[in-house]
Amino acid sequence: MIDGFDKNKKYYGEVWFAEKEDEKHFCVMSFNDDDVWLETNLHTKQRSYKEPQILGLFTGLGYITFIDCRIQHSSSGITETRIYRAKYTFVSPRHLIDTQTLKIKEFYIVNDVITKWVHHTLWYDHTEDKLHKKVFTDEYQIENINLKITISHYQNINTQRQTGLNISNRGAIKFELEEPVSTLVAIEFYNQFQKVLQLIFGRSEKFRKFSFKCLGCGEDKDLYYNDTQLTKSTSTFVHTEYQKVKYSLKSILTAAYTDDTFRFCLDKLMENFIGKHSSHNKRFTNGISAYEAYCKNYSNEGRNQLYKRIKENEEIFKKIGDFTDDVWKEFPNKVVRARDYHIHSNLDNKNIYSEFELLYISFLFDYVIAYLLLAKLDDVEDLLLDKFIEQGKNTFVSLQRTNVILGSKIL
């Protein structure tokens, strides 16, 4: 697959179980909300809700190994049919992949979010008869775990029959390890990169292509799964351009992959960016939890109360929140009381903040935590830190003020 699956197409082939290779059945593979669905009459006599593995051979793709295939629909009559939803799909042009023994040392992911981070628009100069493009390959060595991460930006060129060429930007992240790892560990390496991307760019997207080098034949193979890690987040957080933050990137990547304390705090912070929350107060309590996790691991004051921990970082709270002295004087205590109501069910502290206010206070804590985490690292430029102050103030002060006006109820 040159550029990943075409999710608007249907693929046709035959499938079978590993223990019954002679019993092959026709199958239609399609995509439903980014999940791989298999429609076939292949089934076992035993009653079950999923099949651990289904093997297949598909036109235009090659050999495919489907893992963890849950039955979405079944029907019986003259023939029995099943619709399976595969969690992991391994594609190889020449041979089936044994996922039980599979180990990976080198893999890369094509993701359009890199092109948005690089922020370069392709354009053609008719005067000079030249295509202006950006092509680069930057390597980041994480020495402690012998990991090399390469970020690249290039152009993908497709021929459109007789009508011409389609040229588009592509971005990729490549991981190279000294020791081979399992598929799930490889995915975890990628997920950790997505968290860093969310932290310093404010977004991530589903990948176009996830490929790895087969240690047996040396060829590239493809892996597909419905990536839901951070990709459903609608929060923009901060906006940066790759070239302006690349100097700070190695320090951040090193901490994210090798510093357990930094990684733990980053994971807690990212809880507010994964999926959707049932309410604004849930997002608020997550933010408080992430802030307390930071303070417990980085504070010099030991196990202090939340009130003191907020006061300890008064300077950054004031910079981002743009508090007047009178408002700041009450802020730490009101946050503690709101926390006591929503976490400890202290009913005496009801209605300290509205749901709307809790949402923006949770945003404030997100920006404060991100700033404090990055400020702890060496070689992180002030330009990046200032982005969190600037965007945080814009969100907590300006955007909140605008939404108060837009959300006002005349009645």
N, C-alpha and C positions, 0 to 999 in steps of 0.2 A: 504494500500500500504506500504510494508515493506521499500522499497528504492525508492519511487516515481514512476512516470509513466515510462514505457518503450516506448520511443518515436519512436521506430522502429516498434512497433506493431499497429495493428488496433483493436479497441474494438467495440463490437456489443451489441446493446440493443434496447430499445424503448424510445421514447420521446413524450412529450405532453405539452400543455399549462395548466397553473394552473386552469384557468376557464373552461377548457374542459378536465377533467381528463379521461373521458370515451373514448376520441378519441386519441388513442395511435398509433404511427407510428414507423416503423423500422428505425434504424439509425446506421450509421457507424461513429465512432469517430476516428480521426487520427491527426497527428501533421504535420504542414507545417511551416518550419522555426520557430519552437518553439511555434507557435500559435495552439490552439485547433480548429480543423475544424469538423463540423458536416454535414454529407451528409444524407439528409432525404427528404421525400415529405411532411413533416409537414409545414404548412404555413397558413397564415390568408388571408382573401379576400381583406382586405384593403392594399393599396399600401404603403409600408414603406421601409426604408433602413436598419432597424434592429428590432429585437425583444428584449424587455427589459429582459425577463426571459424565459428560457425553462427548463423543468424538465425532468429527465430521470432515467432509471434503466438499468445498464449495467453489463453484465457477468464478474465476476472476480473483479468488483469494488464496486458495490452496488448502492446506490441512489446518483444522481448527480444533482446539481443545476447550470445551466449555466446562467451567467449574462452578459448583454450588448452584444447581439449576432448580429453582423453585417452581412448582406447578401453579400457574396462574389460573388455568382453566382446563377442565377435562370434560369430555362428552363420550357417550357410548351409544352404540346402535349396530348397524351393519359393520362399521369399523369404529375403533376407539381412537380418539384424537387427544392430543395434549398441547397446551401452550406453556412453554417453560420460559422463565426469566433467569438468564445466566448472570451471575455476579462478576465473574472474571472470564475473559475471552482471550485465548492465546492463538496467534495466527502465524503460520510458517509456510512458505511456498513449497518446500521440498519434503518435510517430514513432520510427524506429530511431535508435540512437545510433552515430555514427561514432567509434569508439574510437581510430582512428589520429590524428585531429585534435582529439580532446577535450581541452579545458583547463578547469580548475576554479579559481574564486576564492573560493567560499563553499560550505561543506559542514558537515553536522552529523551526529552519531552519538548514537543513543539506546542507553544502556547501563545495565542495572540496578545495576551496581556503584556508580553515583553515588548512587542512593537508599540503598544500604547505608552509604555514606560519610556522607551527610547524617543518617541514623539518626533518622528521624521516623516514628512510627507513626500512621497515620490512625485517628481515633476520633470517634464521634458522641456528642455531649452531648444526651441526651434532655431534660434540664432546661431548657437554653437553646435546644433545637431547632437545634443548630449543628454543622456538620462542622469539626473541628479539623484543619487542614492547613497545610502549609508550602509557600509559593510564593516563589521568588526568581530573579533573574537577575544574576549577578556577572560583570563584564568585567575581563579582564586584558590590558593592552596591552604587547606585546613590541616596543618602539620600534625596536630595531636592524634588525629584518627586516620591519617594518610588518605585524605579525601581531596580530590580536585574537582571544583565546580567551574564549568565554563559557560559563560553567557555569550551567545552569538546573535547577530542580526544580519540577515541576508535577504535576497529576493527570490521568490518562487515564480517560475515562468511556465505557463501552460499555453499550448497551442489550441486555438478555437477554430478547428476545421480551416475553411478558407478565409475566415473573417479577420484573422490576425493573432496577436499575442495578448495574453492576460498576465500582467506583471503585478505582483503584490509583495508587500513586506512580510517577512516571517521572523519570529524570534524563538530561540530554543535554549534550554538549560541542559547541560550534559554533566553527568556524574561519573567519576572514575575512582574506583576503590582498589586498594592493594589486595584485600582479601574478599573472596566472593561472599555474597549474602543471599538470603531467601527473597522471594518476590515481595512478601509483606514488609520486610525491612527496607527494600528498595523503595517501595511506595511511601514508607515513613520518612525516608530521606527527602523525597519530593514534597511531602506534606509540610515538612519543617521549612523548606524553602518558601512554600506558599505563605506561611505565617510571617516570615521575614518580609515578603513582598507586601502582605497586608499591612504590616507595621509601617513601612517606609514609603509605600506607594498608595495604599488605601484600597486595594482591590485585588481580586484574582479571577480567573475564568477557567472553564473546562478546557482541557487540553485537546488539541487537534490529533496528536499522535504521541504514543508512548512506545518507544522501541528499545530493545536491548540486544547486545551481542551474544550470540549463542557460543558458549565455551567449547561445544563439541565441533560444530562445523565452521564457526567464525562468521556466519552470516547474521544480518540484522533480523530480528523477529519482532512481532508487534504484540502488545498487551492492550486490552481495552477494558475499562470498568467505568461505571457511572460515578464520576468524581464529584462528591458533594462537600468536600472539605473547603470551607470558606467561600465556595463559588456562588452560594445563594445570598451572600451578604449584599445589602444595598447601601451600606454605609460607605462614604467616600473617605473618611478619616483625613489623611493629608495627601496633597498632590506634589509629587516631586518629578524631576526628570533624571533619567539614569545617569547621564554624563555629569550632572551636578552633584550626585551623591556617591559616585563610584569610589571615591577616595575613602569614604567611611565604610564601604560595604564589607571589606574583608574583616574588619574588627567585629561588625555585627554578625556576619556569618559564622565566624569563629566562636563567638559567644553562644549563638543559637544552637550550634552542633556539639560544643564541648563543655560549656559551663552549665552544670545542672541547675544552679540557682537561677540564672538568667532564663534558662529554658522553662523552668517551672513557672516563673512569673509571666513569661510570654504566653504560655499555655493558658494561664488563668485570665489574662487580658483578652485572649482570642475567643474566650467563651461568649463574649458580647458580639462577636462577628460571625459566629457559626449558626446558620439556620435562623429561625424566627423565635421571638420570645412571646409568651402568652400575655404579658402585660409590661408596662413601663416600670412598675415596681420590681419585677423580676430582673430587668436589666440593671436597675439601681442596686439591688442586693448583690448581683454579680460583680458590679463595679467596686462596691465596698469590699467584697471578698478578695478581689484582685489587689486592691490597695493595701489591705492588711497583710496579704501574702508578700508584697514588696517590702513593707515596713518590717515584717518579722525577719526577713532574710537580709535586708540591707541596712536597717536602722542601727545607729550606734547606741540607742537608748534602751535596747532590750525590749521586754514585753510591756509596752505602755498601753494605756487605754487609747481608743480610737481618737478621742478628743485631742490628746497630746500628739498623736501621730499626724493629725491634720495640721496642728499648730507648728509642728516641726518643719513642715514644708510650706510655711506661710508665704514665702517669697514667690514660689512658682504658682501657687494657687491664686495669688493676687495678680500676677502677670497675665495669666490666662483668663481668670474670671473677671478681671477689671473691677474688683470690689472696692467700694468706698470703705472708709474705716468703720463706719456705723454698721454697714451690712456685714463686713467681715467679723466684727465682734460677736455677732450672733450665729454666724454660719457654722462653725464646728459643732456647737452645741445642738443646733437644729438637725444637722446630719446625724449625729449620734441618736437623737430622739427618734428620728425617722427610721434609722436602722433598728432601734429597739422595738418599734411597732411592727415593722415588716418581717423581721427575723425572729425576735424574741416574744412577739405577740403581747407587747405591753400596751394595753388599750388606752392607757392614760395619754399616750403620745399619738393619738389618731389625728389625721388631717394637719400634720405639720407642713407637709408639702402636697400639692395636687399631683395627679398622675403626670400631667404635662410638665410640671417642674421637676419631678423625679427623672424624667427622660433626659432633660438637659443637664441635670446634676450628674447623671451617669456618663454623659458625654464629657463633662468637665473632668471627671476622675479618669476616664480613658486617656485623655490628652496628658494629664499630669503623670500618670503611671508610665506612659510611653516616653515622655521627656526624661523622667527620673531614671528609667532603665537605660536609655541611650547615654545619658550624661555620666553613668558609671563606667562606660567603656573608654578605652584609649583610642585616639585617632578618629574620633567622631567630630566632624566639623560643626562649628557654631551655626553655619548656614542651614544644616539639617535640623538642629535643635530649635532654631528660630522658627522653622516651619510649623512646629507643633504649637508654639506660642501664638503665632499668627493665625493659623487655622482654628485652633482651639478658641481663641477670642472671637473670631468670626462666627463660630458655631454657637458658643455659649451666650455671647452678648448680642451680636447683630441678628443672627438667624432666629434666636429665641424671641427677640423683640418683634421681629417681622411676623413670626407665627402667632404671637399673642394678638396682634392686630387682625391677622387673617382669620384666626379662630374665635374671635370675639362673637358672642351671641347677643344680638340686639334685644331679644326678649328678656 
